[in-house]
Amino acid sequence: MRNLPLHTTLACFVAACGLGSAPAAKASNLDLLNGASCQLSIPTTATGVRPKASGFRNESTTTSNFVICTMLRSTTTGEYSQVGLIGYSLDGAAHAVTCTAVAGNTLAPKYSAKTANIRDATDTPFVWSSADFGGTDGGAISGSLYFSITCNLPPQTAISYIQAWTP
């Protein structure tokens, strides 16, 4: 084992103490996850559906697949006020995509389905708010501590990312 000179040891100690006492950064009120964090909701060996750096993609030209995306808490606490999912077309053609969001655990889940027409490679948003689950728009989504979105991804469509905001 090598002994460090005293001045090197002191410099490391001062740096560590300085970092340890630095003020904490303010937490963001946005959780953002790449669509690659989604997964097939019905296990299959479909090789055309996969996570990629650009999101979760259904590269098949013939088969739709159910995909589930869950919000993994990273920086926020409390229930969400809005949750969004961004989809896009791989082939530039129009595709109707239906997604169902679920807020709440197994005791009292609430469901809200939305369909969007994804027309091209431009990001197309699906956005859920408290009003979609019987609450007041602008308020927190009741039960959103447990939140997932399941989409039936048609061929040649993808999920770019999912995001959620706290009030």
C-alpha positions in Angstrom: 0.0 0.0 0.0 1.3 3.4 -0.9 1.2 6.3 1.6 0.1 9.6 0.1 1.9 12.8 1.0 0.3 14.9 3.7 -0.6 17.8 1.4 -2.4 15.4 -1.0 -4.3 13.8 1.9 -5.3 17.2 3.2 -6.4 18.4 -0.2 -8.6 15.3 -0.7 -10.1 15.8 2.8 -10.8 19.5 2.2 -12.4 18.7 -1.2 -14.6 16.0 0.3 -15.7 18.2 3.2 -16.5 21.0 0.7 -18.6 18.8 -1.5 -20.4 17.3 1.5 -21.4 20.7 2.8 -22.5 22.1 -0.6 -26.1 23.1 -0.7 -28.4 20.5 -2.2 -29.8 21.2 -5.7 -33.5 21.9 -5.9 -35.3 18.8 -7.0 -37.2 19.0 -10.3 -40.9 18.4 -10.4 -40.6 16.3 -13.6 -39.9 12.6 -14.0 -38.7 11.7 -17.5 -38.0 8.2 -18.8 -36.9 7.0 -22.2 -39.4 4.8 -23.9 -36.8 2.0 -23.8 -37.8 1.5 -20.2 -41.2 0.1 -21.4 -41.6 -3.6 -22.0 -43.9 -6.1 -23.6 -47.0 -6.6 -21.4 -47.6 -10.1 -22.9 -44.4 -12.1 -23.1 -43.5 -13.2 -26.6 -40.6 -14.0 -28.8 -41.6 -11.2 -31.2 -38.3 -10.0 -32.5 -39.7 -6.9 -34.1 -40.6 -5.3 -30.8 -37.6 -4.0 -28.8 -36.2 -1.2 -26.7 -33.8 1.0 -28.6 -31.9 4.2 -27.8 -34.7 6.2 -29.4 -37.5 4.5 -27.4 -39.5 1.3 -27.5 -40.2 0.3 -31.1 -42.6 -2.0 -32.9 -40.5 -2.6 -36.0 -42.9 -5.3 -37.2 -44.7 -4.6 -40.5 -47.6 -6.9 -39.7 -48.2 -7.4 -35.9 -49.5 -5.1 -33.2 -48.1 -5.7 -29.6 -49.2 -4.6 -26.2 -46.5 -2.6 -24.3 -46.6 -1.4 -20.7 -44.7 1.6 -19.3 -44.5 2.3 -15.6 -43.4 5.6 -14.0 -40.3 5.0 -11.9 -40.0 7.7 -9.3 -36.7 9.5 -9.6 -36.9 13.1 -8.4 -40.4 13.8 -7.3 -42.6 13.0 -4.3 -46.3 13.0 -4.0 -49.0 12.3 -6.6 -48.6 13.5 -10.2 -50.7 16.3 -11.7 -50.1 15.2 -15.3 -48.6 12.2 -17.1 -47.6 12.1 -20.7 -46.5 9.5 -23.2 -44.9 10.5 -26.5 -45.4 8.3 -29.6 -44.2 8.5 -33.2 -44.4 6.7 -36.5 -41.4 4.8 -37.9 -42.6 4.6 -41.5 -44.2 8.1 -41.8 -47.7 6.7 -42.3 -50.7 7.5 -40.1 -51.4 5.0 -37.3 -54.2 5.0 -34.6 -52.6 4.2 -31.3 -54.7 3.4 -28.2 -53.2 3.7 -24.7 -54.8 3.1 -21.3 -53.4 4.7 -18.2 -54.0 3.2 -14.8 -53.7 5.1 -11.5 -53.9 3.3 -8.2 -53.0 -0.1 -6.8 -54.8 -3.4 -7.1 -57.4 -2.4 -4.5 -58.9 0.6 -6.4 -57.4 1.2 -9.8 -58.8 3.9 -12.1 -58.6 3.6 -15.9 -58.5 6.2 -18.7 -58.1 5.3 -22.4 -57.0 7.7 -25.1 -56.4 7.2 -28.8 -54.1 9.4 -30.9 -53.4 9.4 -34.6 -49.7 9.3 -35.0 -49.1 10.7 -38.5 -45.3 10.9 -39.0 -42.0 10.9 -37.2 -43.1 14.0 -35.2 -43.7 13.3 -31.5 -47.4 12.9 -30.8 -48.4 13.3 -27.1 -50.9 11.5 -25.0 -51.5 13.5 -21.8 -53.5 12.4 -18.7 -54.6 14.8 -15.9 -56.7 14.4 -12.8 -59.9 15.2 -14.8 -59.3 11.9 -16.8 -59.7 10.0 -13.6 -62.7 11.7 -12.2 -60.8 14.5 -10.4 -60.4 18.2 -10.8 -58.2 19.4 -13.7 -55.0 20.9 -12.3 -55.1 18.8 -9.2 -53.2 15.7 -8.3 -54.2 12.4 -10.0 -55.6 10.3 -7.1 -53.6 7.0 -6.9 -50.8 8.1 -9.2 -48.1 6.9 -6.8 -48.9 3.7 -8.7 -49.1 4.6 -12.4 -48.7 2.7 -15.6 -49.7 3.1 -19.3 -50.4 0.2 -21.6 -50.5 0.8 -25.3 -51.4 -1.4 -28.2 -48.6 -0.4 -30.6 -49.5 -1.0 -34.2 -46.7 -2.1 -36.6 -44.2 0.7 -37.4 -44.9 2.8 -34.3 -42.8 3.6 -31.2 -42.9 5.3 -27.8 -40.2 7.9 -27.5 -40.5 8.7 -23.8 -42.9 9.1 -20.8 -43.0 11.9 -18.4 -44.8 13.0 -15.3 -45.2 16.2 -13.3 -46.0 16.9 -9.7 -48.0 20.0 -8.7 
